[in-house]
Amino acid sequence: MLLEKIMKNTLLNKRSVDIVKFISNLNLDKRSKEELTTSKINNLLIINEALTHSSANNSINYENLEFLGDAVLRLIASDFIKKKYPRMKVGERSELRSQLVSDQWLENVGTSIHISKILIIGPKALGDRSARATIQAEATEALIGALYEILGRLDPIKNWLTPFWSKRSEEVLSDPHRENYKSALQEWSQGKGYSIPKYETNERDKEHANPNRFFCTVYIEDHVKGEGFGGSIKQAEKEAAKHALGTLDKNDLLDSNI
């Protein structure tokens, strides 16, 4: 019994050290880091909750903090866009925000901060390679919720995320289609009086982690206009639409290409 207690305390202490190290490596101000790691042991428990998947603990996991993080993320992303692009129209702001709070963006932030190294995931979920990206995105959003839960302030979180948003917004705004390739292709097609694009997707591989698992062909008026691969059906369709738009752009969008 005593041995079990010692082992448990040792594991808890190691986990606390790992969390403190993880938070210390985030690009947060000194005051916030101190509040997160030294004020109360409860703060470490909240962060630990944000870094725990339901497959590892059914009662204490990141689901509630992910819900909070979603609201915090949308609010501060809206504030970032409003201040950085004050003349941008509301509709364009909404489109940009969708890119700045997307699962793909969250996954990329998670990769940048190496969140996968500190996540607690059950054996079954750990073995599901297709779910890793989703878990990483969700945990990153939960971490944002945890930071707000502890600090009660938005500015430290916004300052931390701003470099990620600045880079991503530049990428999106430099693309004439704002990376909404399917919508852009449909607008072009309908604007020319053609039917909406049709997507035909086939699974080429059963391996969930394969980025080329699905192959998609997009047709306009029964003519092949683009092709693309993706790790998901959605991604393959997006790549096919992007290819189609690139082909149309190169040919000055001439009707003779259909």
C-alpha positions in Angstrom: 0.0 0.0 0.0 2.8 2.4 0.9 4.7 1.5 -2.2 1.6 2.2 -4.3 1.2 5.6 -2.7 4.9 6.5 -3.3 4.6 5.4 -7.0 1.4 7.4 -7.4 2.9 10.6 -5.9 6.0 10.1 -8.1 3.9 9.9 -11.2 1.9 13.0 -10.2 5.0 14.9 -9.5 6.5 13.9 -12.9 3.3 15.0 -14.6 3.4 18.3 -12.8 6.9 18.9 -13.9 6.0 18.0 -17.5 3.1 20.4 -17.5 5.2 23.3 -16.0 7.8 22.7 -18.7 5.2 22.6 -21.4 3.6 25.9 -20.2 7.0 27.5 -19.9 7.7 26.9 -23.5 4.6 28.6 -24.7 5.0 32.2 -25.9 3.1 33.7 -23.0 4.1 36.7 -20.8 6.0 36.1 -17.6 3.1 37.0 -15.3 0.7 34.6 -17.0 3.2 31.7 -16.9 3.6 32.3 -13.2 -0.1 32.3 -12.6 -0.5 29.1 -14.6 2.2 27.2 -12.9 2.9 28.5 -9.4 -0.2 30.1 -7.9 -2.3 27.0 -7.2 -2.1 23.3 -7.7 -5.6 23.5 -9.0 -4.2 25.4 -12.1 -2.1 22.4 -13.0 -5.1 20.1 -12.6 -7.1 22.3 -15.1 -4.3 22.2 -17.6 -3.9 18.5 -17.1 -7.7 18.1 -17.8 -7.2 20.0 -21.1 -4.5 17.6 -22.0 -6.4 14.4 -21.3 -8.5 12.6 -23.9 -11.8 10.8 -23.0 -10.3 7.5 -23.9 -7.9 7.8 -21.0 -10.4 9.2 -18.5 -14.1 9.1 -19.1 -15.0 11.6 -16.3 -12.1 14.1 -16.3 -11.1 15.0 -19.9 -10.8 18.0 -22.2 -14.4 18.1 -23.5 -15.8 20.8 -21.2 -12.7 23.0 -21.7 -12.8 22.5 -25.5 -16.4 23.9 -25.4 -15.1 27.0 -23.5 -12.1 27.2 -25.8 -14.3 27.4 -28.9 -16.1 30.5 -27.6 -12.8 32.2 -26.5 -11.1 31.4 -29.8 -13.9 32.9 -31.9 -14.1 36.0 -29.8 -10.4 36.9 -29.8 -10.1 35.9 -33.5 -12.9 38.3 -34.3 -11.1 41.0 -32.3 -7.8 40.3 -34.1 -9.4 40.6 -37.5 -11.3 43.8 -36.6 -8.2 45.5 -35.4 -5.8 44.2 -38.1 -8.2 44.7 -41.0 -10.5 47.6 -39.9 -11.7 48.3 -43.5 -12.6 44.6 -44.3 -16.3 44.0 -44.9 -18.2 41.9 -42.4 -18.7 39.0 -44.8 -15.0 38.9 -45.6 -14.2 38.9 -41.9 -16.5 35.9 -41.3 -14.8 34.0 -44.1 -11.3 34.9 -42.8 -12.3 33.9 -39.2 -13.5 30.5 -40.4 -9.9 29.9 -41.6 -8.3 31.2 -38.4 -10.4 28.9 -36.1 -10.5 25.9 -38.3 -9.5 22.4 -37.1 -6.6 22.5 -39.5 -5.3 25.7 -38.0 -5.7 24.3 -34.5 -3.9 21.1 -35.5 -1.0 23.2 -36.9 -0.8 25.3 -33.7 -0.8 22.0 -31.7 2.1 20.8 -33.9 4.0 24.0 -33.3 3.8 23.7 -29.5 4.4 19.9 -29.5 1.1 19.2 -27.7 1.1 15.6 -28.8 4.1 14.9 -26.5 2.1 15.8 -23.4 -1.3 14.5 -24.3 -2.8 11.6 -22.2 -4.6 9.3 -24.6 -6.0 5.8 -24.0 -4.5 2.8 -25.9 -7.4 2.4 -28.2 -7.4 6.0 -29.4 -3.6 6.1 -29.5 -3.7 3.3 -32.0 -6.2 5.1 -34.3 -3.9 7.1 -36.5 -6.8 8.7 -38.4 -8.0 10.3 -35.1 -4.7 11.9 -34.1 -5.1 15.1 -36.0 -8.6 15.6 -34.6 -7.5 14.9 -31.1 -4.6 17.3 -31.4 -6.9 20.1 -32.7 -9.5 19.5 -29.9 -6.8 19.4 -27.2 -5.3 22.7 -28.5 -8.8 24.3 -28.3 -9.2 22.9 -24.8 -5.9 24.3 -23.8 -7.1 27.8 -24.9 -10.2 27.2 -22.7 -8.0 26.2 -19.8 -5.8 29.3 -20.1 -8.9 31.5 -20.0 -10.4 29.4 -17.1 -7.3 30.1 -15.0 -6.2 33.6 -16.1 -9.7 35.1 -16.6 -8.1 37.4 -19.2 -8.2 37.4 -23.0 -5.1 39.5 -23.8 -2.5 36.9 -22.9 -4.2 34.3 -25.1 -4.6 36.8 -28.0 -1.0 37.9 -27.8 0.1 34.2 -27.8 -2.0 33.3 -30.9 -1.5 36.6 -32.9 1.7 35.4 -34.6 -0.1 32.2 -35.8 -3.0 34.3 -37.0 -0.8 36.9 -38.7 0.9 34.2 -40.8 -2.3 32.3 -41.6 -4.3 35.5 -42.6 -1.5 36.5 -44.9 -1.6 33.1 -46.6 -5.4 33.2 -47.0 -5.6 36.8 -48.2 -2.8 36.3 -50.8 -5.0 33.6 -52.4 -7.5 35.1 -54.8 -10.0 32.4 -53.9 -9.4 32.7 -50.1 -8.8 28.9 -50.2 -12.6 28.4 -50.6 -11.9 26.5 -53.8 -15.2 24.6 -54.1 -17.3 27.7 -53.6 -15.2 29.7 -56.1 -15.5 26.9 -58.7 -19.2 26.7 -58.2 -19.6 30.5 -58.5 -17.6 30.5 -61.7 -19.6 27.6 -63.2 -23.0 29.1 -62.4 -21.8 32.5 -63.5 -21.0 31.0 -66.9 -24.5 29.3 -67.0 -23.2 25.8 -66.5 -24.4 23.2 -64.0 -22.8 23.0 -60.6 -19.5 21.0 -60.4 -19.9 17.3 -59.7 -17.3 15.5 -57.6 -16.5 11.8 -57.9 -14.3 10.4 -55.2 -12.7 7.0 -54.8 -10.8 5.5 -51.9 -7.4 4.4 -53.2 -6.0 3.1 -49.8 -7.4 1.8 -46.6 -4.6 3.4 -44.5 -6.2 6.2 -42.5 -3.0 8.1 -42.2 -2.3 8.2 -45.9 -2.5 11.8 -47.2 -3.4 10.4 -50.6 -6.0 8.0 -49.4 -8.8 9.5 -51.6 -8.7 10.5 -55.2 -11.3 13.0 -56.6 -12.3 14.1 -60.1 -14.4 17.2 -60.6 -16.7 17.5 -63.6 -18.4 20.5 -65.2 -20.9 19.6 -67.9 -19.5 16.0 -67.9 -16.0 17.3 -68.7 -13.1 16.6 -66.4 -11.9 19.9 -65.0 -9.7 18.9 -62.1 -8.3 16.1 -60.0 -6.8 15.9 -56.5 -5.7 13.6 -53.7 -6.5 14.0 -50.0 -6.4 12.2 -46.7 -10.2 12.7 -46.5 -13.0 13.0 -49.0 -13.3 16.7 -48.1 -9.6 17.4 -48.7 -9.6 15.5 -52.0 -12.5 17.5 -53.3 -10.9 20.7 -52.2 -7.7 19.8 -54.1 -9.7 18.8 -57.2 -11.5 22.2 -57.2 -8.1 24.0 -56.6 -6.7 22.2 -59.6 -9.7 23.1 -61.7 -9.5 26.7 -60.8 -5.8 26.8 -61.7 -6.5 25.3 -65.1 -9.3 27.8 -65.7 -7.0 30.7 -64.6 -4.3 29.7 -67.0 -6.7 29.7 -69.9 -8.3 33.1 -69.0 -11.5 31.3 -68.0 -12.5 30.8 -71.7 -15.7 29.0 -72.3 -14.0 26.8 -74.9 -12.3 24.9 -72.1 -15.5 23.2 -71.1 
